[in-house]
Amino acid sequence: MADLSKYRNIGIFAHVDAGKTTTTERILKLTGKIHKTGEVHDGESTTDFMEQEAERGITIQSAAVTCEWKNHRLNVIDTPGHVDFTVEVYRSLKVLDGGIGVFCGSGGVEPQSETNWRYANESEVSRIIFVNKLDRMGADFFNVVDQVKNVLAANPLVMTLPIGREDDFVGVVDVLTRQAYVWDDSGLPENYEIKEVPADMADQVEEYREMLIETAVEQDDDLMMAYMDGEEPSIEDLKRCIRKGTRDLAFFPTFCGSAFKNKGVQLVLDAVVDYLPSPTEVDPQDLTDPATGEPTGEKAIVDADQPLKALAFKIMDDRFGALTFIRIYSGRLKKGDTILNSATGKTERIGRMCEMQADDRNEITEAQAGDIIAVVGMKNVQTGHTLCDPKHECTLEPMIFPEPVISIAVAPKDKGSTEKMGIAIGKMVAEDPSFQVETDEDSGETILKGMGELHLDIKVDILKRTYGVELEVGAPQVAYRETITQAVEDSYTHKKQSGGSGQFGKIDYRIKPGEPNSGFTFKSTVVGGNVPKEFWPAVEKGFASMMDHGVLAGFPTLDVEVELFDGGFHAVDSSAIAYEIAAKGAFRQSMPKAGAQLLEPIMKVDVFTPDDNVGDVIGDLNRRRGMIKDQQAGATGVRIKADVPLSEMFGYIGHLRTITSGRGQFSMEFAHYSPCPANVAEQVIAEVKERNAKK
């Protein structure tokens, strides 16, 4: 198959437990890729093949599968819903042309669906919506459609309506063709009949059909004029308009059903083929200048006859060696080709290539623009690197990953595992850019950093099971920061005389708080050569090197502006190193005078609780120094949004379950840094000093 118009690269994304993986299973069953559907709750689904995924019933890493439907080739990526693994969603969206947003019929638009929807908007990915689990208690399709409008500020275009609700949900009506698809009780996806629209739904179907046509014909002026003159457009014309509007993100075709009960999934697959764009219809990726990261104005046009351009978007280590997942934007790739990695400037030879079937693989000898494939055994490729033709070097727009907010110290239980742990962690860092590792220079401890408790919990579990490294895990540590609150003008002289040429550097400078999120900024306003221009970078380097270790407790310092306005200079003894040392001394001297302050990470917390427990949950969040921002009553409970310091959120899920008899859920993501109250700051600084004293 080389006809690119018959390709669909799609991702399935949603909040935890909305039914992404179950939907993927049904797609594989319907397209004939698997003959027995595996259920998530039995730990047997195709795409959740890690032990940790099967046990917990959650998706941890995105898995790719390829299947066919109505002569179209679908590359499907099932992504995780947990906020701790958002990076998997982000990098999958980067290489996809379309997506299916799955929403739970009773839960509606949940916090993580908002985050994923925002990522998809940023990546400009066309989507269709599937409202799942309509057989559940409290499921309400129209309520979810309203939430999509109000919470996501998106425009859902209702394409199917549910017949019956909760236990009586039997099928769907296709609004476009006015046909009812009704399934029997066998639970088999193919056992359905196409019937007339039920009499009690006729008016509703006509009302929604009129809305559908009015929205669709806005995409074509001629059709719109004809429609206003009373001429109804043909189904083909309407489909063409819906396809155009979907591609331009004007609206999102919305379908309903129950993946678990096998109802309504065929219509979603038809919609993928009918409405989601092929690789050639999507706006091509920008090429960027590797030095500045700015777009060059050129694009990676999807065309098999152009020079090769591909993006490595995921690295996975499995029993066959390292797998590099790549999306080919243009050109062809054959076994034995030599390609250039523009990020490292090194060339690599392509050995084995395969098309992925979750955990299985089919070897292939060549691939072309539009394909998503895996290459075995590439050496120096990391997530986000561009692979290209050595004669036509280029860089695709890179990926940006969030900074970790939580860390734990780990040590192997026996001395022999240290090297084994180092190799294993090296592989895991390559696989997951939001997982970072550093060694504490003072104590020699290994610090693992991640996006949340669950994230690090899974990493420790993988180290134990996959790599056989038993770890001792310390208490979680919060990534505090430091800043200053007052402006200071000061002077510092570094002088050293010990036979021969000495060292001399005098600087007069101002230090003041910078704008929020500005990091460290430096400028020089020296006139008259008191500090020669060639030494300014040395002064900047001296200050910058000290920003990583603040004066209060050694945490990195944020949002500081330094201005060098005068100084002194010695014709013989002044050197770059002398000015760098002077800047370091100046930092130590002046930062305590500038009202140094500790900052703590504040998390955006979204809690779902049954009505009966709202008071307890709010009281508990207040005790955790939380600021309640918003409350929204839903059909089955209340959602509370709050900003809470990360240090107060450890072990929160256990506590929330206790208060709500196991029915509460929450998710959180990093929001911003904010000043610590004095009593908390004192405690943190005391703990740091105590830890340092032990070392």
N, C-alpha and C positions, 0 to 999 in steps of 0.2 A: 504493500500500500504506500504509494508515494504522493497521492493527491492530498495536499495540505488542507484543502477545504473540508476534508472528511476527518480531520483531527480535532479532538477537544481535550485540552489540558485543564482539568478541574480539581478543585480542592473542596473538602467537606469540613466546615468548621462551625463551632457552636460552643455554648456553655457546657460545663460538666453535666453529664447525664441527660442531655437533650436527645441522644440517640444517634450520634454520628457514626459510630462503629457498626451499629446494627444496620443503619441505612447502607453503609458500604457493603456489608455482608449480603444484603438483599440485592444490591446492584450486581454483585459477582454471581449470585445464584441465577438471577434473571438473564444475565448475559452468557450463562453456560460455562463460566470459569470454574465454579465449584458445584458439586452435585449435592452436598449435604451442607445446610447452613449451620455454622457454629454460633452458639449464643454467648454473648459477653458474660452473662451471669454464671455460665458453666465454665468460663475460662477457656473457651474453645474457638474464639473468632479468629479469622485468617490474619487480619492486620495487627492484632495485639498478640505478637508471638513471643515477646519477652516474658520470662517467668514472672517478673514483678507486675507486668500488665495483666496477665491471666489471673494472678492471685487477687489483685486489688480491684479488678474490673474497670480499670481506667486506661486511657491511652497515654503513653509517656513520650513516644517518639513518633514522628509522622512516618507512615508506611506508604509505599507507592505500589499501585497495581495497574495492570493494563488489561482492558477488555474491549469487546466489540458489541455495538448495538445498532441495528438497522444500517449495516455497512459503514458505520463510523467507528473510528478507533478512539477509545476513551482512555486517557492516562489519569487515574484517580489517585489523589493523595488524601488519606484519612489523617486528620491532625488532632492533637490533644486539646482538651478544653480547660485543663487546670491552669490557673494564672502562673504557676511556677514554671510552666513549659511554654509560655507564650512565644518564646523565641522560635519554637518549631513552627508555629502558625505563621509568624512573621516571615520566616525564610521561605516557607512553602508558597505564600501569597506572591512573593517576589518573582517566582518563576512560572506562575500559573496565568492562564488567560481568562479563566472564569471560575465561579465558585457556587457551591450550594450552601446557603446559610440555613442550618437546621435549628428550629425553635421548638421548645416543649409546649404542647397544647395547654398544659395547666400552669407551667412555670413562666411561660411568656418570654419576654426579653430580659434575660438575666445579666448580672454584671459582666461576666466574661464575654457574653455575646456582644456587649457594647464595645469592649476593648477590641475584639476581633473585627467587628464591623468597622471600627475606626481605622484599624490597620488596612483593611481592604479598601476603604475610601482613599487612604494615603497612596496605596499602590494602584489605585484606579482600576480595580478588578470588577468586571461585570458579574452580577450574581442573580440567581433565582432563589426564592425562599421556599422552604418546605416546613410547614407546621406539622410536627410529628406528635405521636402519642395522643391522638384524639380519642382513643378508647379509654383513657384514664379518667379517674374521678376528677371533677373540677375542670376538665378540658373545655376550652371555649375558643374556637377558631377566630371569631370576630373580635374578641377581646385582644388576642395576640396581634391581629391586623392593626387595631387602634394603637397598641403599644409600639409597633414598628413605626407608625407615623409620628407618635408623640415623643417616644424615648430616643429613637434613632434618627428622627427627622428625615426619614426616607419615604419614598412613595411606593407602597405595595400595589401591584396590579393583580387583583384577584382573578385567577384563572380556573380554579375549581372550588366547589362548595361542598361541605360535608353533608352526607345523608345520615341523619340520626346523630346522637352524641353519647359520650361515655360508653356504657355497655351496649347501647343500641346502635353504635356506629357501624354501618354495613358497607359504605362505599362513598363515591364522590360523583358530583355532576361536573362534566366538562362544560364550562360556560360558553366557550367559543362554538362548539358543535351542538350544544344542547343535548348531549347524550349522558345517560347515567351509567356509571360502571358499578355493578353490585357484586360483591364477593360472597361466596357461600361460607359455611362454618368449617370447611375442611382445613383452613389455615394455609392452603397452597396458593401461591401468588397467581398461578395461571387459571385458577378456577373462578372466573368472573363472567358475568353476562352483561351485554350492553342493552339497556332498556330505555324506555321513555322516561322523561323527567317525572318524578312523583308529583301528583296533582297539587299537593299542599305546598310544593316548592316552586311552582311555575312562575308566580309573580316575582319571587325573590330572584330567580334565575334571570328573568327578563330585565329586572332592575340592574343587576350586576353586569349583564351583557351590554346594556346601554352605556354604563360607565366605562366598560372595557373598550368599546368601539370609540367612544369620545376621546379617551386617553390615547388610543393607538393612532387614530387618524391625524392627531396633531403632528405626527412625524412626516406627513406627506401633504403638501398644500392642495394638490389637485384632488386627492381623495377627500380631503376635508371639505372642499367646495361642493363636491358631488354629494357628500353625505348631508351637508346642510340643505341641499336641494331635494333631499328625500331619497337619495339612491344609496342602498346599503352596500358597502364594499364586500368583495368576495373573501372567503376564508384565506386564500393564498395572499391576497393583498394585506389582510390584517396581520397574518403571520410575519410578512415582510416588515411591516411597520413595528410590530412588537420586537422583532429581532434588532431593528435599528435603535429603538428606544432603550433596549436592554444594554446594547453595546455602548451607547452614549451615557449610561447611568441616569437616564431620565426617569426610569421606574424599574421595579423589580418584580417580574412575574411571580405570583405567590400561589403555591399548591398546598394541599392538605392530605393527611393520611395517617397510617400507623405502620411504621416499618416493621415492628415486631410481629404484627398480625398480617403482614404482607399486603396491606391495602393501600393502593395509590402510588406505589413506587414506579410502575411503568410510565405513568404520565410525567413523572419527574424526569425519567430517562429520555422520553420523547422531547421534553422541554430543553434538555441539555443539547440535544441534536438540533432542535428547531431554533432556539433563541440564543444560546451562548456562542461567543465568537470563536472562529478558528484562529490558529496562530497568525495567519496573514491579515486578519481583520483588526487586530489589536494595535494600538499606537506603539510603534517600535521603541525599544529601550534606548535611552541616551548613552552615547559614548562619553567618557569623561577624561579630563587631563589628569594623568596619574600624580603630577606634582601638586596641583591645587585642589583636585577633586571636583572642579567646576565642569559643567557640560561643555563639550567642544562644539555643539551644534550639529554634529553628525549623529546618525541613528543606526542601530543594528537592524537593518531591514530583514524580515524573515524570508529568506530565499535560499534554496538549496544550491544555487549556482554562484552565490557570492563566496568570498573567502570565509573560512571558519571563524565563528565567534560563539563561545559557549561560557556558561557560568557554573562554577562548582557551588552548589547550594547546601550540600550536606555530606558529612563524612561519617561512615559507620564502620565499626570494626566487628567482623563476625568470624565464624570458624574457617572461612576461606581466605582471610586476610582483609586488608583495608579496602573498603568500597567507597568510591567517590561518586556521588550522584551529580549528574550534570544535565543542564537544560541547554540544548543546542538552539541558538537563535538563527544562525545562518551558516550555509556551507554543509559539507558532508564530513563524516568521520569514519575512517576505515581502520580495521585491525592492522597494526604495524606502522601507522602514520606517526610522524614526529610532530609534536605540537609545542607551542611556546606558552609558558605561564607568565603573563605580563607583570604579575605582582613580584615575582622573584627574578625574572629575566632568564630563567633556566628552561631548557627544553626537556620534554619527557616523551618516551615512546609509548604508544597505546598498545597494551598487551591484550588481555581478555576484556570483551565488552559484553554486557548482558542487559536484557530487559527484565525489570524486577516484577516478581509476583509475590509481594510481601516478603516472606522468608525464602521463597524459592527463586530460581532465576533461569531464564532461557538464554543460552549463549547466542550472540548475534555477531555478524562479521562487519556490518556497516550500519550507520545511522545517519539521519539527515535533519535539516532544520525542522523545528517543531517537536522533535523527540525528547523524551525524558528517559535517560538511561543511566546505568551504573558502570564504572570502569574499575577493574580490579587492580590493586597493587600500584597506585600512583604514589610517588615518594613525598614530594614537598608541597602538595596542594592543600590549602586550607579553605574553610568556608568563605565564600565571597570572592575567591580568586577568579580572574578571567583567563580562559584558555583560548588561544587563537592561532592562526596561521603564522608561522615564523616570518614569512615575507610581508605580512600585513599586521603589524603589531597594533593592538587597541586595548582599551580598558573599559569594561561595562560599569555602569553605576554600582558602587559598592554597597554592602549591607551595613547598617548601623545597629549595634546590639545594646540592650539596656545594661546599666551597671549593676552588679550584685549588691544586695542590701544586708545580707546576713552571712556570718562566717562561723565556722567551728574549727577548733584545733583537734587534729587527729595524730595518733602515733601507732605504729604497728605493734601488736602484742608481743611478737618475738623479733629479736634482732635480725634474723635471717630474711624477714619479709621486706626490709627497707628498700632493697633494690627492686624487688618485685612490685612494691607499691609505686615506686617512682615511674616504672615503665607503664603500669596500668593507668595511673593518673594522667600521664602524658597522652595516652590514647584517648582518654575521656575528655580532656580539654580540647583536643582536636575535633572531637565529635560535637561538642556543645559550647559555643562561644560565650554563653551566659554563665558558664561554670569556670571559675578561675582558681588558681592555686598559687600560694606564695610561701616562702619559708621565712619565719620570724628570725631575723639575724641574731637577736639577743639570746633567745631561748632554744633556737634550732628546731622549734615545732613546725609542723606542716599545717598551714591554714587553708581550709577549703572555703570558697566563697560562692554563694548561689542566690537564687531568686526567692527562696522561702524555705520553711522547715521541711516540707514534703520533698522539695527538689534535692536538698542535701541528704535527706533520709534515703531516697532512692539511690543516690550516688554511693553512699556507704554500703547499701545492700548489694549493688552491682559489684563493688570491689570485693565483697565477701564471697558472693556466689560465682561470678564469672571469672574472677581472677584469683580467688582463694586467698585473699589478704584479710586477716582478722584485725580489726582496728579498735583502739580505745578512743572513745569520742568525748571531747570536753563539752562544757556547756556552750550554748550558742552565744556569739558575741555580736554586738551591734556596731555597724560602721558609723561611728560618730565623726564629726568634723569640727574644726575650730574656725573662728573668724575674729575680727576686731570691731570695736564700736566707736572709737574716737580717732580723730586725726592727730598725728604727732609730727613735730618738726625736730630733727635731731642731727647730730654730727658724729662721725666715727673716724678715727685715724688708726691705721695699722702701720706700725713702725718696727723694724727689726734690724739690729746692727750687730754683726758678729764677724768682723774681719772680712775683707773683700767687699763685693757689692752687697748692699743691704736690700731691704724691701720697704717700699713706702707707698701708701695709698690713703688719701683723705677724701671722704665723701660727706657732703651735706645733702640731706634728703628729707622728703615728706612721705609719711605713710598714712593712708586713710582708707576707710571702708569703701569697697567698690560696689557696683550695682549687683543685685542678686543674680546668681548664676554666671557672673562674669569671670570667675576663676582668678588668675593672677594677671595683672596688667602692669606694664612698665613703660615709663617715658622719660626722656632726658631733656631738660631745658637749659643745660649748661651753655653759657656763652663765654667767649674770650679764652677758650682753651685751658681753663683751670683743671678740667679733667679731659685730656685729649680724646677725640672721637673714637679712636681705635680701642679705648678701654671701656667704652659704654657697654658693649656686649658682655664683658667680664663681670661688670657690676650686676647686670641683669641675671646672668647665669648664677652668680652667688646667691642672690635673693631667691631665684626660682628653685634652686636646689634645696633651700631650707623650708620651702612650702609644704613638703611632705611630712615634716615633723614639727607640729605646733608646740608652743611653749607651755601649754597647760598640762596636756597628757600625751603629747606625741602623736596626735591625730593630724591628718592632712588639713592644711589651712585653705579656706575658700574666700573668694571675693575681697581681694586686697589690691589696692593701687599703690605703686611706689613711683615717686617722682624724684629724679636726681637733679638738683638745681645748682649745685656748686661743689667745690672741693679743692684739693691741693694736689700738687704734682712735683715730682723730683726728677730732674733730667736724667740722672743715672739710675737711681734706685727704684723708680716706678716700673711696674710690669703688670701684665694682665693678671697673673696669679696673685699679686699683692692686692689688686682691687677686688678680686673675687673673695679673698680672705676678709677684706674689710667689709664687704657686703654681708658675709655670713655673721661676722661679729656684730654688725649693725642690726641685723634681724634679731639676734639674741638680746641685744641691749634695749631695742625699742618696742618689740611686740608686747612685753608685759605692761609697758606704759600706755599702750593703745587700747586698754580695756579688753583684753582677750576674753573670748566667750565660747562656750561649748555649744555646738549645734547637734540636734538629734534628727534622724530620719523620721518623717511623719508619713504614715500609710493612709491611703484612701481605702476605708473599710466599708464593705457592703454586707449587711447582715440580713438574712431572711428569718423571720420568727413567726410562729403561730400567734394569733391575736391574744391568747390568754397570757403570753409571756412577755409582751412588749415592755411593760414597766420594769420587769427584772432585768431584761437585756439592756435597756437604756441606763438603768442604775449601775449595772456592771461596767458599761462603757465609760460612764462618768467617773467611776472609781479608777479606771485605767487612764485617766486624764484625757478622755476623748471629747471632741467637740462634735455634737450632733448637728448635722447639716440639713437633713431632710428625712421625712417619713412618707412612705407611699403605701396606702392600703391596697391589697390585691384580693383576688377571689379566695385564696387559701391562707392568707397571712399578711404580714406587714414587712416591707423592706425599709431598713434603717440605714442611712448613709452617714458616715462619721469620719473625722480625721483623728487618728489615734497614733501616739508614738510607738514605733516598732518595739521598743524595749518592754512595753507593757503587753505585747500581743503573744508572747511565747506560751505555747500550750493552750491557746485560747479555744481551739476547736473542742477539746475535751470538756472544758468548762461550759461552753455554749450548749453542748449536748446534754450536760447535766441539768442546766436551767430549763431546757426546752424539751425534756424527755426524749432526746435523740432526734427531734424534728427540725432543729435549727441548722442553717447552713451559712457559711460566710466566704467571702473572697476578699483579698486585699492586694493592692499594688502600690508601689512607691509613688508618693505625691511630691514632697519637697523637703528641704531641711528647715528647721526652725529652732530658735534659741531654747536651750534647756533651762528649766527652773533652777534656781540656785541650789536647793537641797539635793536635786538629782545630780547636778553637775559636781557638787562636792563629793557625793558618793562615788561617781564614776572615776573622778580623779584619784580618790583614795584607793579604789580597787586597782587602778593601773599602777600606782606607786607600790602597792603591796605585791602585785605580780612581779614588778621589776625587782623589788627587794629580794624575792625568793630566787630569782634567776642569778 
